């Protein structure tokens, strides 16, 4: 059994094509996704979960952050986690999420 995911397991946050990508240092399971999501969202002040959609190998968390809807997506099969704007492209809002998460999270040193 893997150890629980914690902030020490977060490797980096990157911004790729208007998507905030969250990388971790160890594999995670379906049951880890919601706690990871809530921990990450804890770094976005006044964000709130609007809806949670869970599938066989994925979890989507719809988030309201500063009156903009985002989706935090987890794909268990590919071990991918990312945040994107729900509709349209808005570089200012996604950049603010990226910078806020970068400032609010501390990553494991290499």
N, C-alpha and C positions, 0 to 999 in steps of 0.2 A: 504494500500500500504506500502511495506517495504521501509526503508530508503535506499539510495544508498549504494552500497558496497564501502568500503574504506579500507585503510590499517588497520584501527582500527578494522575492521571485520575479519582480518586474525588471526587465533588462533595459528597455528603452521605449521611448515614444518618438515616432517619426511622422512627418507630414508628407504624404505621397498623393499627388493628383487630387487634392481637396478631400483627402481621407486621413484621419488620424489613426495610425497603426500602433497597436500596443503589443510589444513582444515580451515574452517571459522566458526565464532561464530553465524552467522544467515543464514537463507535460502536465496538462490539467484534464479533468474529467467533467462530464456534464454537471455533476453536483457542485462543482467549483465555480461555475459561470456566474450565477447570481451573486454570491459573495464577492467575487472579483468585481463585477459590475458595480455593486453598491460601494465598494472601497474606492474605485476610480471616481464614481460620481460624488463621493464625499469630498473630493478635491475641486469640485465645481460648485462654488457657493450658490445657494438658492436654486439649484437644479432640482427637478422633481421627476419621478418616474410617472409616466402617463399610462403605459401599458407594457405588459410582458407577454411575449409569444414564445412558447417553447415547442420545439419539434424533436424528432428522433435524434438528430445530431447537430442541433443548433439552438441558439437562444437569441432573440431580438428584444432589446429594451428600448422602448420609445421614451425619449427624454424631452422635457421642456426646460430650456436654459435661456434665460433672458428673452422670452417670448419667441424663440425659434425652436422648431422641433428637429431633434437629432435622433438617430438610431444607433445604438451600440450593438454590434453584431458579434456573435461568437459562432465559429464553425469548429466543431469538435474534431471532425475527421482531419481537417488540414491544420488544426491547432492555430487558427487565425482569430484575431480580435481586432475590431476597428470601429471607429465612430465616423458617421457621415451625416450630412444634412438630409433630412427626410425628402424634401422636394427642392428641385432647382439647385443652382450653384451660387454660393455666396462665400467668396474667399475671406471676407472680413470676419464673419461669424465663426467659420471653421478655424481660422487662424487664432482667434481669441480663445477657443476651446483648447487648441494645441498649446498655446503659450501658458494658459492657466494651469493645464495639467503638468507641463514641464516645470513650472514654478512650485507646484504643490506636491510633487512626488519626488522621492529620493530613490535612486536606483542602486542596485548592488554594484559595487566596484569590481572591475575586472581584475 
